[in-house]
Amino acid sequence: MAELTGRAEPAPPPWSYAVRDLVVRFAPQLLLVVLVVALLLVEPSTLRPGNIVNVLVAAAPIATLALGAMWVFIGGGLDLSAGYGVAMCALVLGANLQGGTPLGVAVGQAVLAGMLLGLTNGVLVGVVGMPAFIATLATMVCVQGVTLVLGGVGTVIIDNAVLTLIGTGELGGVPTPILYALGVAVLVWVLLRSSAFGLRTYALGSNREAAVTRGVPAVRQDVLVYVFSGLMTAVTAILLVARVQIVDPKIAGLNLLLDAFAAAILGGTSLFGGRGSVFGTVTGALIISLITTSLVTLGVGAQNVQLLKGAMIVVAVVVDALVRALERQQPASVEA
Amino acid sequence: MTRRALSQPSLVLLVAVALAAVAFSLARPSFLSAGNAFNIAEQTAVISLVAFGMTAVILTRGIDLSVGSSLALASVVGGQVMHATGGSAAATIAAVFGTALLVGALNGLLVAVFGVNAFMATLGTYALAGGAAVSISRGASTNVGNDAVLWLGRADVAGVPVSTVLTVVVLAAFYVLTRRTVLGRWWYAAGGNRTAAVASGIPVRWATFVAYLTSGLTVGLGALVTIGRLSSIQPLAGQGLEFSAITAAVIGGTSLAGGRGDVVATFLGSVFVGVISAGLSFLGVSQAMIYVLTGVFVVVAVLVSQREVFAALGERYATARAVLANRLGRLRRPGRGARRGAAVAGSEDQRVHRLEVEGVSKMFPGVVALEAVGFSIESGEVVALMGENGAGKSTLVKILSGNYRPSAGGILLDGTPVRHSGPEDARRAGIAVIHQHFTLVPDLTVAENMFIGEELRWWPFGPLRRRLMRSLTRDLLRELDVPVSPRARVGALTVGQRQMIEIAKAIHERAWLVIMDEPTSALSARERDRLYEFVDRLRRRGTAILYISHKLEEIYHLASRAVVLRDGQVVGRPSLAEVAPGQLVSMMVGRRIENLFPYVAADVGEDRLSVSGLSDGGLLKDVTLTVREGEVVGFVGLMGSGRTELMRCVVGLSPVVAGTVRVMGRKGGGLSLAELAGLGVAYVPEDRLADGIFPDLSVAENMGILWIRQASGAGLLQVRRERERVDELISDLAVRPPDPRRQIRFLSGGNQQKVVLGKWLALRPKLFLLDDPTRGVDVGAKAEIHDLIAGLKSAGAAVLLTSSEMPEVLSVADRVVVMRHGVSVAEYPRGVSEEQVMRDAFGERAAAPAPGEAAVARHTEGGGDG
């Protein structure tokens, strides 16, 4: 009887699942490797050490902002205000430095500005209960206005020894922006792995109802997630200011935000929440930066870079949908 | 139509626009001049146009972020074509529209066909189209001198700008499209409840695809207006347009959750934003402040116009209060924190507990769900809770788990009365319920799930003690002999494994009483055997288990005693060693009033449906049955026996893997639900809320959703005829209240079900597949629905009927087909006893210890009403 009624459990070769598992798990890294191999075949000179350093330096601000975006995505939300938020924080930093404020205080104010933006988003989404898209869209428009006000003083040239070191210096032969981003990534990784905040972000994004049933404080958590995103905009702004040393409202905006979103999504972060890793997101940032940088070295005009980047994102989105479809077919059995 | 001409957000916006205009004109009287008004109109024209298309997309529960880039690309391509053709206006305009439609089609392809998330898909096309615009134009703008190309954005008719006229015309067109066409109704339906739309035979993918195409069309119009206004083609035109358009739609009350919205309100939303920004700049406010104020106004407008935000606010307030109350409760009961954490698996607490239920009654308005129920259970025993659906089992469980409070009587824990004020209290008392839907977080590991919400840390607010949590989890799983790694992701586990983790989690939370509600219904045979062993282990380590099941086999295997409920009362507390399965069944079924649902004989004619050897490759294995004209065939079986799957397979919602289906004498396999509906098939799905109704649509729109497709020439709604048909059905079915405009979600379950039936009756079908049509319906409506079925049968319809309540099917059916494990195992004429049917449905022979007793039991109750 039991044999007759039991559901058929087909057993395809285990290695095919193992391969599929690896593909699903390391899809972003595989994409990066494929990209590198393709570039080597097309034009080996694009991967000279000098160019690789350029790719890494250009990836740094994308990675830091993407880590913030990733965190919000994992929690099941969305922060559209982060792009202009970077500009706002940069302008706060610039205006303070120009006014002669000590670096520490200026940086503190920029961080405060970023977290204040995050707090606003968090209150609108978490406490008031607005859809994240609308709430952060509204704050994005507000922040745009704020950047215009702050940018009213005109372009600011930064001359600060510490920022110069962060933006253009080297430590042990490695450019400091890379170390900066790496340091931030490690901190975010530790926070994501080892704090209740990180664990609960995953829990709320993955199954909100279950998490709330288990006693996860959803409102507090939502607010914290956006505050964290605000913090990451400030962290990104500091790096950008240090690198370009010229501050105006155009220092960052929607383009940087889209690069960050694309990096997070390419890195395997789920827009529906619950999934995402620091390793993947950093890989995503590298992919975006590699495409942009090497297209320029390949002699593709600046105008076409956008087109090819757009095409890449469409391909990535479709690949992402395919990987997810693959994943759904996985055999459901994990035993000790 | 059935809606008021102006929705509530429209009225709010109209007042807001008027107030803003008055305020600005008080500050600067020239604000109200015709010239300035047209100026504002011209500025908002592009946003309004694109927002109309955006509204269509959002109605289907999508979003289109690509509109701005698409507008730029369309303009640029138009410019190239103009240059190449030497200034041909026709070719230029065609190129503009062609490009915009192409981007729309790409979006539609990605979203509707490939099923990519709309946000991601259109984010991709946003980047692609934007990049292409810059690439093709090489970043340079081109001046345009062709009057025909510039006409839309430049010319005026009798002093009124053409772009303004165009906006009004397109608004009217969209009004007609959304309110007066079949397509528009499908957008609302697909966005409002996708699965119900599929179960109504609506071509959801096609409708979604067309919505994106429509958005592309409005982008084309917007591109021409933009070119005209600027007299040039700008590769960066349309920047930020997507956000403006979405803002306009959302301020106008369009819900991002889909299914709700209104183009008139969208238009007013865009006018509102236009008036505010124009007025502010008129007052000399800086651009920066305009941005800030716009953002603030968006927040305020959304709060005022979006119903769900208000609802969420109320909900949050209630939750906050509950959490606060809980905290206070915790403060009053100290020592709880210490109990958790290190003390995993309750190894220090081996005391024997005893739960007594004494005289518990539960009254709902008009219904007595439980009446003086009493039983007890103590540590280390497995007690089966049995009874038919509707006998009161789930009400009893909800009282034990603290979700309901008893109307009378009470619960004693170790001799002291306890009062659960909520599920949290029950959990604290050590009572855990394992539901059929799990409360695990799929993306976390097993160990993380064990501790989520109560994480172990090195110090307060410190880092997590992951290794400790893992090793404690490993210890617990080893103790319970659950072969799952603490590092395994819960989402990757089988249903059976998840169930054991759920139970382990309950043990971890120091539950001594675990209530399991039909735990094996979703398990494979192997998993089921493992669960049996697991339950036995739990029992031996002192856990009490209240086991709810329909399956006699497993109850005899696991439990020592049974508590049998019927009609809310305990009818027996037998020891299973002393009672035969047949007697147990008799206890559950009892005697009933059979005439609640009167039987009417009718002339039987030819086959309407014949199914043979049908399988869907899943739960459905091998089903053979026929339904003839003038006949009601009852289709019975336990939960999960394949009743619903058969119906879904017949109506084309799941594939036919083996066997044949013939409908009205024609081959039915492979036809879509819409085609079958055309042949005269009606299908009422089991889950009314999930698959039956469109909660945000009115009664009339719900009823007309199928009829409009057949009765509307060229896709235009025949408003008056639809109205007449709906009024007729409302009075035939006695829908209460008889108000066609009322949103269906405000109706009672019985009246909602009448509307769902009416939706199909509008097509005058000849074959009805009714999957538990009286589920969750009060007795009065039940009788009405059965009168209706009897009437249909007399008129020559063929009906295949299931019900979760067996006496109901047996009293109205001409024939009964019994299902077990996806196979049709028996067929009986009218008059078969419920015991006989139950025996077949249970497959009792496999479990019955003494066949002789079962045979005896048949004769004690048998007969039916004959």
Chai-1 contact restraints between the chains, C-beta under 6 A:
chainA,res_idxA,chainB,res_idxB,connection_type,confidence,min_distance_angstrom,max_distance_angstrom,comment,restraint_id
A,M1,B,A846,contact,1.0,0.0,6.0,A-B,restraint_1
A,A2,B,A525,contact,1.0,0.0,6.0,A-B,restraint_2
A,T5,B,A525,contact,1.0,0.0,6.0,A-B,restraint_3
A,T5,B,H821,contact,1.0,0.0,6.0,A-B,restraint_4
A,G6,B,S524,contact,1.0,0.0,6.0,A-B,restraint_5
A,G6,B,A525,contact,1.0,0.0,6.0,A-B,restraint_6
A,R7,B,S524,contact,1.0,0.0,6.0,A-B,restraint_7
A,G129,B,V309,contact,1.0,0.0,6.0,A-B,restraint_8
A,G129,B,A312,contact,1.0,0.0,6.0,A-B,restraint_9
A,G129,B,L313,contact,1.0,0.0,6.0,A-B,restraint_10
A,G129,B,R316,contact,1.0,0.0,6.0,A-B,restraint_11
A,M130,B,V309,contact,1.0,0.0,6.0,A-B,restraint_12
A,P131,B,L256,contact,1.0,0.0,6.0,A-B,restraint_13
A,I134,B,V250,contact,1.0,0.0,6.0,A-B,restraint_14
A,I134,B,V302,contact,1.0,0.0,6.0,A-B,restraint_15
A,L137,B,F243,contact,1.0,0.0,6.0,A-B,restraint_16
A,A138,B,G295,contact,1.0,0.0,6.0,A-B,restraint_17
A,A138,B,V298,contact,1.0,0.0,6.0,A-B,restraint_18
A,A138,B,V299,contact,1.0,0.0,6.0,A-B,restraint_19
A,V141,B,Y291,contact,1.0,0.0,6.0,A-B,restraint_20
A,V141,B,T294,contact,1.0,0.0,6.0,A-B,restraint_21
A,V141,B,G295,contact,1.0,0.0,6.0,A-B,restraint_22
A,C142,B,V292,contact,1.0,0.0,6.0,A-B,restraint_23
A,C142,B,G295,contact,1.0,0.0,6.0,A-B,restraint_24
A,Q144,B,Y291,contact,1.0,0.0,6.0,A-B,restraint_25
A,G145,B,A288,contact,1.0,0.0,6.0,A-B,restraint_26
A,G145,B,Y291,contact,1.0,0.0,6.0,A-B,restraint_27
A,G145,B,V292,contact,1.0,0.0,6.0,A-B,restraint_28
A,L148,B,Q287,contact,1.0,0.0,6.0,A-B,restraint_29
A,L148,B,A288,contact,1.0,0.0,6.0,A-B,restraint_30
A,V149,B,A288,contact,1.0,0.0,6.0,A-B,restraint_31
A,S194,B,P463,contact,1.0,0.0,6.0,A-B,restraint_32
A,S194,B,L464,contact,1.0,0.0,6.0,A-B,restraint_33
A,A196,B,E455,contact,1.0,0.0,6.0,A-B,restraint_34
A,Y202,B,D443,contact,1.0,0.0,6.0,A-B,restraint_35
A,Y202,B,L444,contact,1.0,0.0,6.0,A-B,restraint_36
A,A203,B,V441,contact,1.0,0.0,6.0,A-B,restraint_37
A,A203,B,L444,contact,1.0,0.0,6.0,A-B,restraint_38
A,A203,B,I452,contact,1.0,0.0,6.0,A-B,restraint_39
A,S206,B,V441,contact,1.0,0.0,6.0,A-B,restraint_40
A,S206,B,P442,contact,1.0,0.0,6.0,A-B,restraint_41
A,S206,B,D443,contact,1.0,0.0,6.0,A-B,restraint_42
A,N207,B,V441,contact,1.0,0.0,6.0,A-B,restraint_43
A,N207,B,P442,contact,1.0,0.0,6.0,A-B,restraint_44
A,A210,B,T439,contact,1.0,0.0,6.0,A-B,restraint_45
A,A210,B,V441,contact,1.0,0.0,6.0,A-B,restraint_46
A,A211,B,V441,contact,1.0,0.0,6.0,A-B,restraint_47
A,T213,B,T439,contact,1.0,0.0,6.0,A-B,restraint_48
A,R214,B,I452,contact,1.0,0.0,6.0,A-B,restraint_49
A,R214,B,G453,contact,1.0,0.0,6.0,A-B,restraint_50
A,G215,B,G453,contact,1.0,0.0,6.0,A-B,restraint_51
A,V216,B,G453,contact,1.0,0.0,6.0,A-B,restraint_52
A,L271,B,N117,contact,1.0,0.0,6.0,A-B,restraint_53
A,L271,B,M120,contact,1.0,0.0,6.0,A-B,restraint_54
A,G274,B,D443,contact,1.0,0.0,6.0,A-B,restraint_55
A,R275,B,D443,contact,1.0,0.0,6.0,A-B,restraint_56
A,Q303,B,V134,contact,1.0,0.0,6.0,A-B,restraint_57
A,Q303,B,S135,contact,1.0,0.0,6.0,A-B,restraint_58
A,Q303,B,R138,contact,1.0,0.0,6.0,A-B,restraint_59
A,Q303,B,G139,contact,1.0,0.0,6.0,A-B,restraint_60
A,N304,B,S135,contact,1.0,0.0,6.0,A-B,restraint_61
A,Q306,B,G131,contact,1.0,0.0,6.0,A-B,restraint_62
A,Q306,B,V134,contact,1.0,0.0,6.0,A-B,restraint_63
A,L307,B,G131,contact,1.0,0.0,6.0,A-B,restraint_64
A,L307,B,A132,contact,1.0,0.0,6.0,A-B,restraint_65
A,L307,B,S135,contact,1.0,0.0,6.0,A-B,restraint_66
A,K309,B,G131,contact,1.0,0.0,6.0,A-B,restraint_67
A,G310,B,A127,contact,1.0,0.0,6.0,A-B,restraint_68
A,G310,B,L128,contact,1.0,0.0,6.0,A-B,restraint_69
A,G310,B,G131,contact,1.0,0.0,6.0,A-B,restraint_70
A,A311,B,L128,contact,1.0,0.0,6.0,A-B,restraint_71
A,I313,B,G124,contact,1.0,0.0,6.0,A-B,restraint_72
A,I313,B,A127,contact,1.0,0.0,6.0,A-B,restraint_73
A,V314,B,G124,contact,1.0,0.0,6.0,A-B,restraint_74
A,V314,B,L128,contact,1.0,0.0,6.0,A-B,restraint_75
A,V317,B,V116,contact,1.0,0.0,6.0,A-B,restraint_76
A,V317,B,M120,contact,1.0,0.0,6.0,A-B,restraint_77
A,V317,B,A121,contact,1.0,0.0,6.0,A-B,restraint_78
A,V317,B,G124,contact,1.0,0.0,6.0,A-B,restraint_79
A,A321,B,F114,contact,1.0,0.0,6.0,A-B,restraint_80
A,A321,B,V116,contact,1.0,0.0,6.0,A-B,restraint_81
A,A332,B,T494,contact,1.0,0.0,6.0,A-B,restraint_82
A,S333,B,T494,contact,1.0,0.0,6.0,A-B,restraint_83
A,V334,B,A488,contact,1.0,0.0,6.0,A-B,restraint_84
A,V334,B,A492,contact,1.0,0.0,6.0,A-B,restraint_85
A,V334,B,L493,contact,1.0,0.0,6.0,A-B,restraint_86
A,E335,B,P483,contact,1.0,0.0,6.0,A-B,restraint_87
A,A336,B,P483,contact,1.0,0.0,6.0,A-B,restraint_88
A,A336,B,V484,contact,1.0,0.0,6.0,A-B,restraint_89
A,A336,B,S485,contact,1.0,0.0,6.0,A-B,restraint_90
